[in-house]
Amino acid sequence: MSEQALDLRRSLHVAWRHKIIVGIVAAFGFLLGAGYASIHPSMLTAKTLVVLPQNTPNMATEVVVAGSDPVLKGAIGSLPRGTTLITLRNTVQVKSVTSTVLSFTAKERTSALAEATANAVAGSYLALVGSSSSPVGHVAGRVLAPAVTATGTSPVVHLLSAGLIGAIAGTLIGIIVALATRRNDRALRERDEIANSIGVPVLAALPVDHPSDPAGWVKLLDDYEPDAVGAWHLRKALQYLRVSGLNPGEGNGNGNGMGGATSLSVISLSSDKGALALGPQLAVFAASLDIPTTLIIGPQGDVNTAAALRTACSVPPPAGAGRQASLRVSVADEGDIGGKPKGRLAIVVTVVDGKAPKMPDTMHTAASVLAVSAGAATAEQLARAAVSAAVDGRDVVGILVADPERTDRSTGRVPRLAPPARRKMPTRLNRFSTEIRR
């Protein structure tokens, strides 16, 4: 049962993720339903009852006469212009209710027309059978209950109902299309899938900003503040990378690399613009903990992806900006980063081509992490990026996930493989060992 509920929840989330497709198909279904309703509008029904004398010989004959062409032709004159004999044949029905009562039922688009039609046909019948030229002889009938109120669904309700049915059908079709699309989509969405693709753990998963211009990046560098969950994830990531200064009274460390002053490369794909903000957000957060941090926008494999970020980091912060005092930003081109940057933590943001990743010529940091948005990259793309980094001497030790799926309950932790247990070989017992045990 739990697996079924999980599948339903995932299916609904897939449908929500493709809500544009589902919405378009649902709107198309509504239009189809409304169009069908306009072509086949709802009919309102009006009924007139006519009572005949008790000595009427044959009611079946009276029903035939009441629906005959002479009766219908006689009713046309009292109906709106444009009414034809064929129309009356399709809209009027005569039945025998009792042995002396006939019902004239008319179905029309409006209540007024339905009532007028039923009354007109009933009156034409009474005029015919009450005349001397009656085919069944003189019959003195009368109207028992004229049509005064038509019943049925109003045109507006009929139109909306048909449109709603069409929208529901379109929604179901849209969901099926979305699920079929998801089946063919190889992009990784869950943290466990992302971590298992290259065998390194997910260090943090949090929402990211999506600046589209230099002003947006400046605002992120000045005002970014994660929520409580995001702050905790970023803190745990820094602890995993052994960045000193996270706890009060902690020393700066005296080692190089991961023990004291450390450096970190945040590598993302050019096709994944959402993951670009992970490096700057991590740097701003570290600076908010009073960790002297340098954010370096290194040479990029795709200059267009990080162009706005490079522009924002090239301009000095305006007066009165809320940027952390412990944060420095800089931009470096190919081969410019050769020395050791100032500060306890240096974060180098690097973007590589998603199809053919190649690490640019930049400083070798103490650690490297991949930044990826949920649903933005395949296992092959992440593996190629990790291999490119490893070939350049930059082993990827973790993954940062941007905008994780709401329904993702996985953690992205990769279990460490325990060494195989050594099997203890049996020993031969002898008299000496037996005496020692005694």
C-alpha positions in Angstrom: 0.0 0.0 0.0 2.8 2.4 0.8 4.5 1.7 -2.5 1.2 2.5 -4.3 0.9 5.8 -2.4 4.4 6.7 -3.2 3.9 6.0 -6.9 0.7 8.1 -6.8 2.6 11.0 -5.1 5.4 10.8 -7.6 3.0 10.7 -10.5 1.2 13.8 -9.2 4.5 15.5 -8.7 5.5 14.6 -12.3 2.2 16.0 -13.5 2.8 19.2 -11.5 6.3 19.5 -12.9 4.8 19.4 -16.4 1.9 21.6 -15.5 2.3 23.7 -18.6 1.7 20.6 -20.8 -1.1 19.4 -18.7 -2.7 22.8 -18.6 -2.5 23.2 -22.4 -4.1 19.8 -23.0 -6.8 20.5 -20.3 -7.6 23.9 -21.9 -7.8 22.2 -25.4 -10.2 19.6 -23.9 -12.3 22.4 -22.4 -12.6 24.1 -25.8 -13.5 20.8 -27.5 -16.2 20.1 -24.9 -17.6 23.6 -25.2 -17.5 23.4 -29.0 -19.4 20.1 -28.9 -21.9 21.7 -26.5 -22.4 24.7 -28.9 -23.0 22.3 -31.9 -25.2 20.0 -29.9 -27.0 22.4 -27.4 -29.1 21.2 -24.6 -32.8 20.9 -25.3 -35.6 22.1 -23.0 -38.7 20.0 -22.9 -42.3 21.3 -22.8 -45.4 19.1 -22.6 -49.1 19.7 -23.4 -51.8 17.2 -22.3 -55.0 16.8 -24.4 -58.0 14.8 -23.1 -60.3 13.0 -25.4 -63.9 11.7 -24.8 -64.4 8.4 -23.1 -65.8 6.8 -26.2 -62.7 7.3 -28.3 -62.5 4.1 -30.2 -58.8 3.7 -30.8 -56.1 5.8 -29.1 -53.3 4.3 -31.3 -55.1 5.8 -34.3 -55.3 9.2 -32.5 -51.6 9.1 -31.8 -50.8 8.6 -35.5 -53.2 11.4 -36.5 -51.7 13.7 -33.9 -48.2 13.3 -35.3 -49.2 13.4 -38.9 -48.1 16.0 -41.5 -51.5 17.7 -41.7 -51.4 18.5 -38.0 -47.7 19.6 -38.1 -48.3 21.8 -41.1 -51.3 23.4 -39.3 -49.0 24.3 -36.4 -46.3 26.0 -38.5 -48.4 29.2 -39.0 -48.4 30.0 -35.3 -44.7 29.3 -34.8 -41.7 31.6 -35.4 -40.7 32.2 -39.0 -38.2 29.6 -40.3 -40.0 26.6 -38.6 -40.2 23.8 -41.1 -42.1 20.5 -41.3 -38.8 18.6 -40.9 -38.0 20.5 -37.7 -41.4 19.7 -36.2 -41.0 16.0 -37.0 -37.7 16.0 -35.1 -38.8 18.0 -32.1 -42.4 16.9 -31.4 -43.4 13.5 -30.0 -46.9 12.3 -29.3 -47.8 9.5 -26.9 -50.8 8.0 -25.3 -50.6 8.6 -21.5 -53.9 7.0 -20.6 -56.9 5.6 -22.6 -58.1 9.2 -23.0 -55.1 11.5 -22.6 -52.5 12.4 -25.3 -49.2 14.1 -24.5 -47.5 16.5 -27.0 -43.8 16.8 -26.1 -41.6 19.4 -27.8 -37.9 19.8 -27.4 -36.3 23.1 -28.3 -33.3 25.3 -27.4 -35.4 27.8 -25.5 -38.2 27.3 -23.1 -40.5 29.8 -24.9 -40.1 28.0 -28.2 -40.6 24.5 -26.6 -43.8 25.7 -24.9 -45.1 27.4 -28.1 -44.4 24.3 -30.2 -46.1 21.9 -27.9 -49.2 24.1 -27.6 -49.3 24.8 -31.3 -49.2 21.2 -32.3 -51.8 20.2 -29.7 -54.1 23.1 -30.9 -53.6 22.0 -34.6 -54.6 18.4 -33.7 -57.7 19.5 -31.8 -58.7 21.8 -34.8 -58.3 18.9 -37.2 -60.2 16.2 -35.3 -62.9 18.7 -34.4 -63.6 19.6 -38.0 -65.8 18.0 -40.5 -62.7 16.8 -42.5 -61.3 14.8 -39.6 -59.9 11.4 -40.8 -61.1 9.7 -37.6 -64.5 11.4 -37.4 -65.5 14.2 -35.1 -63.6 14.1 -31.8 -64.5 16.7 -29.2 -61.2 16.9 -27.3 -59.8 19.7 -25.2 -56.5 20.9 -23.6 -56.1 19.4 -20.2 -52.8 21.0 -19.3 -51.1 23.5 -21.6 -47.3 23.8 -21.7 -46.3 26.6 -19.4 -43.0 25.6 -18.0 -40.2 23.9 -19.9 -37.8 21.7 -18.1 -34.2 20.7 -18.8 -30.6 22.0 -18.5 -30.0 25.6 -19.3 -27.6 26.3 -22.3 -25.1 27.9 -20.0 -25.0 25.0 -17.6 -24.8 22.6 -20.5 -21.9 24.5 -22.0 -20.0 24.6 -18.8 -20.7 20.9 -18.0 -19.4 19.8 -21.4 -16.4 22.1 -21.1 -15.7 20.7 -17.6 -15.9 17.1 -18.9 -13.6 18.0 -21.7 -11.1 19.6 -19.3 -11.1 16.6 -17.0 -10.5 14.3 -20.0 -7.7 16.7 -21.2 -6.1 16.7 -17.8 -6.0 12.9 -17.7 -4.5 12.8 -21.2 -2.0 15.5 -20.2 -0.9 13.5 -17.1 -0.5 10.4 -19.2 1.7 12.4 -21.7 3.7 13.8 -18.8 4.3 10.4 -17.3 5.3 9.1 -20.7 7.7 12.0 -21.1 9.2 11.3 -17.6 9.8 7.7 -18.6 12.0 8.8 -21.5 13.7 11.5 -19.4 17.1 10.3 -18.1 17.7 13.4 -16.0 18.5 12.6 -12.3 16.1 14.1 -9.8 16.5 12.3 -6.5 19.5 12.8 -4.3 20.3 9.1 -4.1 20.3 8.9 -7.9 22.6 11.9 -8.2 25.0 10.6 -5.6 25.0 7.0 -7.0 25.8 8.3 -10.5 29.4 9.0 -9.6 29.7 7.5 -6.1 30.1 10.6 -4.0 27.8 11.9 -1.4 25.4 14.9 -1.6 26.8 17.4 0.9 23.9 19.9 0.7 20.6 20.3 -1.0 18.9 23.7 -0.9 16.8 26.2 -2.9 18.9 28.6 -5.0 18.3 32.1 -6.4 18.1 32.5 -10.2 19.7 35.9 -11.0 19.5 36.8 -14.7 21.5 40.0 -14.7 24.4 41.6 -12.8 22.1 43.5 -10.6 20.5 40.2 -9.5 23.9 38.7 -8.7 24.9 41.9 -6.7 21.7 41.5 -4.7 22.5 37.9 -4.0 26.1 38.7 -2.8 24.8 41.5 -0.6 21.6 40.1 0.8 21.5 36.3 0.5 20.4 34.5 3.7 19.4 30.9 3.7 16.5 29.5 5.7 17.2 27.4 8.7 17.2 24.1 6.8 19.5 25.5 4.0 21.8 27.0 6.6 22.1 23.7 8.3 22.9 21.9 5.1 25.6 24.5 4.2 27.1 24.2 7.6 27.3 20.4 7.4 28.9 20.7 3.9 31.6 23.0 5.3 32.2 20.6 8.2 32.5 17.8 5.8 35.1 19.8 3.9 36.9 20.5 7.2 36.7 24.2 7.0 37.9 25.7 10.3 36.1 28.4 12.2 32.6 27.0 12.2 32.4 26.6 15.9 33.1 29.3 18.5 36.6 29.2 19.8 37.9 27.1 17.0 41.3 28.0 15.8 42.3 28.8 12.3 44.3 25.6 11.9 47.9 25.4 10.9 47.7 22.8 8.2 47.5 23.3 4.5 44.7 22.1 2.3 41.7 20.8 4.2 42.9 21.3 7.7 43.2 25.1 8.1 43.1 27.6 5.2 41.4 25.6 2.4 40.2 26.1 -1.1 37.2 24.6 -2.9 36.2 24.3 -6.6 32.5 24.4 -7.3 32.0 22.9 -10.8 28.7 23.1 -12.6 27.5 22.5 -16.2 26.8 25.2 -18.7 23.4 23.6 -19.4 22.5 23.9 -15.7 22.1 27.6 -15.0 20.4 27.1 -11.7 23.4 25.4 -10.1 25.6 28.4 -10.8 24.3 30.1 -7.7 25.4 27.4 -5.3 29.1 28.5 -5.2 28.2 32.2 -4.4 25.6 31.2 -1.9 28.1 28.9 -0.1 30.7 31.8 -0.1 28.2 34.3 1.3 27.1 31.9 4.0 30.7 31.1 5.0 31.4 34.8 5.3 28.3 35.3 7.5 30.0 32.9 9.9 33.0 35.3 10.1 35.1 32.9 8.0 37.4 35.1 5.8 36.2 33.9 2.4 37.3 34.8 -1.2 34.9 34.0 -4.0 36.7 33.6 -7.3 34.9 33.5 -10.6 37.4 31.5 -12.6 37.8 31.0 -16.3 34.7 29.4 -17.7 34.2 26.7 -20.3 31.1 28.6 -21.4 31.5 32.4 -21.0 27.9 33.2 -21.6 26.6 31.2 -18.7 28.5 33.1 -16.0 28.8 36.4 -17.9 26.4 38.3 -15.6 28.1 36.8 -12.5 31.5 37.9 -13.7 30.3 41.4 -14.4 28.8 41.6 -10.9 32.0 40.4 -9.3 34.1 42.8 -11.4 32.4 45.9 -10.0 33.2 47.1 -6.4 30.2 46.9 -4.1 28.2 50.1 -3.9 28.4 52.2 -0.7 26.0 51.0 1.9 25.8 47.5 0.5 25.0 44.7 2.9 27.8 42.5 1.8 29.6 40.6 4.5 32.9 42.1 5.7 34.5 38.7 5.5 33.7 38.2 1.9 36.0 39.2 -1.0 35.1 38.6 -4.7 37.4 38.6 -7.7 37.4 37.5 -11.3 40.2 35.7 -13.0 40.9 34.7 -16.6 42.7 31.7 -18.0 45.9 31.1 -16.1 45.5 34.2 -13.8 45.0 32.2 -10.5 48.4 31.0 -9.6 49.1 32.2 -6.1 47.4 31.4 -2.8 44.3 33.6 -2.3 43.8 35.6 0.9 41.5 34.4 3.6 40.7 31.1 5.3 38.4 29.8 2.5 38.7 30.3 -1.2 35.7 29.1 -3.4 36.4 29.0 -7.1 33.3 28.9 -9.4 33.9 27.0 -12.6 31.5 26.2 -15.4 32.3 23.4 -17.9 30.6 22.4 -21.1 27.7 20.0 -20.4 28.4 17.9 -23.6 32.2 17.9 -23.7 33.5 19.1 -20.2 37.0 20.4 -20.1 38.5 21.9 -17.0 39.9 25.4 -17.6 43.4 26.4 -16.5 42.9 27.6 -13.0 44.4 26.9 -9.5 44.2 23.5 -8.1 42.0 23.6 -5.0 42.1 21.3 -2.0 38.7 19.9 -2.9 36.2 19.9 -5.7 32.4 19.5 -5.6 29.9 19.2 -8.4 26.9 21.6 -8.4 23.8 20.3 -10.1 20.1 21.1 -10.1 17.6 18.3 -9.6 16.4 17.1 -13.0 19.0 19.1 -15.0 21.7 16.5 -15.7 22.0 12.9 -16.6 24.3 10.3 -15.1 26.5 10.4 -18.2 27.0 14.2 -17.9 27.9 14.1 -14.3 30.3 11.2 -14.9 32.0 13.0 -17.8 32.4 16.1 -15.6 33.9 14.1 -12.8 36.3 12.3 -15.1 37.4 15.6 -16.6 38.1 16.9 -13.2 39.9 13.8 -12.1 42.1 13.9 -15.3 43.1 17.4 -14.3 44.0 16.3 -10.8 40.7 17.5 -9.2 38.9 14.6 -7.5 35.3 15.4 -6.8 34.5 14.7 -3.1 30.9 15.7 -3.0 27.8 17.1 -4.7 25.7 20.2 -4.0 22.1 19.9 -5.2 20.1 23.0 -6.2 16.3 23.1 -5.9 15.8 19.5 -4.7 12.5 17.8 -5.5 9.8 18.3 -2.9 8.9 14.6 -3.0 12.5 13.5 -2.7 12.9 11.7 0.6 16.3 10.3 -0.1 19.5 11.7 1.4 22.2 11.2 -1.2 24.5 9.6 1.3 26.8 7.1 -0.2 27.6 4.3 2.2 31.3 3.6 2.8 32.3 0.1 1.8 33.5 -1.9 4.8 36.7 -4.0 4.3 36.0 -7.6 3.7 36.0 -9.6 6.9 39.0 -11.8 7.3 38.0 -15.4 7.8 39.7 -17.0 10.7 41.4 -20.2 9.7 40.9 -23.2 12.0 43.9 -24.2 14.1 45.0 -27.7 15.0 44.6 -28.6 18.7 47.4 -30.5 20.3 48.1 -31.7 23.8 50.1 -28.7 24.7 47.4 -26.2 23.8 44.8 -28.3 25.5 46.8 -28.3 28.8 47.2 -24.4 28.6 43.5 -24.0 28.2 42.9 -26.1 31.3 
